Amino acid sequence: MKTKSIIILLIIFSFWSCDKEITESEPIDYSNDFFPIVIGNSITYQIQEITIDKESAVNDTLNYQIKEKIESLIENLDKYKSYRLERYYRKDTLSDWVILNIWQIRQYQRRIHKIEDNIEYLRLLSPVSIYDNWNPNTYNNLDAEDCNIYSIKDTLIDYKNIETAYVTYINQSSLIDKKFSEECYAKTIGLIKKTIIDVELNIDPSEEWENKITKGTIFYQNMINTNE
């Protein structure tokens, strides 16, 4: 009888120990190394927008700069934190910055969202993984896209090798059109590069796609500096 009581006590103690271990374990680390959210941080980008319409003899190129600054914490809820992202515009380094618009950044555990002109996009999963894929339009009414991280590699930035993650949103091409959208995130920095190509092409197979554009737009966004 005494032996039986000892066994029961050991079982109870075992369950209590397991429960205590789970309760006191470290919380899951939803790090955001490739999308650091730090109040006061800013990134300045050089933007180039190209619009082509050969039928209307249009071939316009706009060059300007955008600065994105995480200005403040808006909400701190159990479910997420939401930050105010101020965006500034200037034509060149000789011009003054003027406020362009206000976006938001939110992080729901692994999911990092950007609310751009009142449209919410799921921009990145963090920590990043080469196996990750998601629909960036899960939280808006736009068509679903199959987004994925296709490469994680070291890139030379300011004379230092920094780990970067390349995210492809769309990559479609044919004889008559090309659609491509990609973002590149650098560890400890954030978004450093963005490319959007949406063009129609002539069907000449001997030419590269850049020389076959009949209509469409090309957008390049490249980081110049941080915390200017």
SVG drawing of the C-alpha trace seen along z (x, -y; Angstrom):
<svg xmlns="http://www.w3.org/2000/svg" viewBox="-12 -73 46 75">
<polyline fill="none" stroke="black" stroke-width="0.4" points="0.0,0.0 2.9,-2.3 4.6,-1.6 1.4,-2.4 1.1,-5.7 4.7,-6.6 4.0,-5.8 0.9,-8.1 2.9,-10.9 5.7,-10.6 3.2,-10.7 1.5,-13.9 4.9,-15.5 5.9,-14.6 2.8,-16.3 3.3,-19.4 7.0,-19.6 6.0,-19.4 3.3,-22.0 5.7,-24.4 8.3,-23.9 5.8,-24.9 4.5,-27.9 8.0,-29.2 9.5,-28.6 10.8,-31.5 8.2,-33.2 8.5,-32.6 10.8,-35.1 9.0,-36.8 12.1,-38.7 12.0,-41.1 15.7,-41.4 15.0,-42.0 12.2,-44.6 13.4,-46.4 10.7,-48.5 12.4,-51.2 10.9,-54.6 13.0,-57.3 14.6,-55.1 14.4,-56.3 15.4,-55.1 15.9,-57.4 15.3,-55.9 16.0,-57.0 13.0,-56.4 12.8,-56.1 9.4,-55.8 9.3,-55.1 6.1,-55.3 6.1,-54.1 3.4,-54.3 4.9,-54.1 1.5,-54.5 1.1,-57.9 4.8,-58.7 5.2,-58.7 8.5,-57.9 8.6,-59.7 11.1,-59.2 10.6,-60.6 13.4,-60.7 12.9,-61.7 13.5,-60.7 11.3,-59.3 12.1,-59.1 10.2,-56.7 10.4,-57.4 8.9,-55.4 7.5,-58.3 5.7,-56.8 3.7,-53.9 0.0,-54.4 -1.5,-51.4 -0.1,-48.7 -2.7,-45.9 -2.3,-42.3 -2.9,-41.3 -0.4,-43.6 1.6,-46.9 0.8,-49.6 3.3,-52.3 2.9,-55.6 5.1,-55.7 5.7,-59.2 6.7,-59.4 8.5,-62.5 9.2,-63.6 11.8,-65.7 12.9,-66.1 16.6,-66.0 19.2,-66.7 18.9,-70.5 15.2,-70.4 13.5,-70.4 11.6,-67.4 7.8,-67.8 5.3,-65.4 3.8,-63.1 1.5,-60.7 1.1,-58.6 1.3,-54.8 1.3,-52.3 3.3,-49.3 1.9,-46.4 3.4,-43.2 1.1,-40.3 3.5,-37.7 5.5,-36.5 3.4,-38.6 4.6,-42.1 2.0,-44.3 2.2,-47.6 -0.9,-49.8 -0.2,-51.7 -2.8,-54.3 -5.4,-52.5 -4.6,-49.1 -3.2,-46.5 -0.5,-44.2 1.3,-41.3 4.8,-42.2 7.1,-39.8 7.1,-36.8 9.7,-37.1 12.1,-35.4 12.6,-34.9 12.9,-31.4 13.6,-30.3 10.6,-28.0 8.1,-30.8 5.3,-31.7 2.2,-33.7 -0.5,-35.8 0.3,-39.5 -3.3,-40.4 -4.8,-38.2 -6.1,-41.4 -7.4,-43.4 -9.7,-42.9 -7.0,-42.5 -6.4,-39.3 -4.4,-36.7 -0.7,-36.4 1.8,-33.6 4.6,-35.4 7.7,-33.7 11.3,-34.2 13.4,-32.8 16.9,-33.7 18.8,-34.6 22.4,-35.6 25.1,-38.0 25.2,-41.3 27.8,-44.1 26.2,-47.2 28.4,-50.1 31.5,-47.9 30.0,-45.3 28.5,-41.8 25.0,-41.9 22.5,-39.1 19.6,-39.9 16.3,-38.2 14.7,-38.5 10.9,-38.4 9.1,-37.8 5.5,-38.8 5.0,-38.1 7.2,-36.8 5.4,-36.2 6.6,-36.7 5.5,-35.7 6.1,-36.9 3.7,-39.8 4.1,-40.9 6.2,-40.9 5.0,-41.3 7.6,-41.2 7.5,-42.5 10.3,-42.0 11.5,-43.4 14.9,-43.0 15.3,-43.2 18.6,-43.6 19.2,-42.3 19.2,-45.2 18.2,-47.7 14.8,-46.7 13.7,-47.3 16.6,-48.3 15.3,-47.7 12.0,-47.3 11.3,-46.6 7.9,-46.6 7.7,-45.9 4.3,-45.8 4.8,-46.1 3.4,-44.9 5.9,-43.8 6.2,-43.3 6.7,-39.8 10.2,-40.2 12.1,-37.1 15.5,-38.5 15.3,-41.5 15.7,-41.6 12.5,-42.5 13.8,-46.0 13.9,-46.9 10.5,-45.5 8.3,-47.5 5.3,-49.0 3.4,-50.1 3.6,-49.9 5.4,-51.1 8.7,-50.3 9.4,-51.3 12.7,-51.2 13.3,-52.0 16.8,-51.8 18.1,-52.7 20.5,-55.7 21.1,-56.0 19.5,-55.4 18.8,-57.8 19.7,-60.9"/>
</svg>
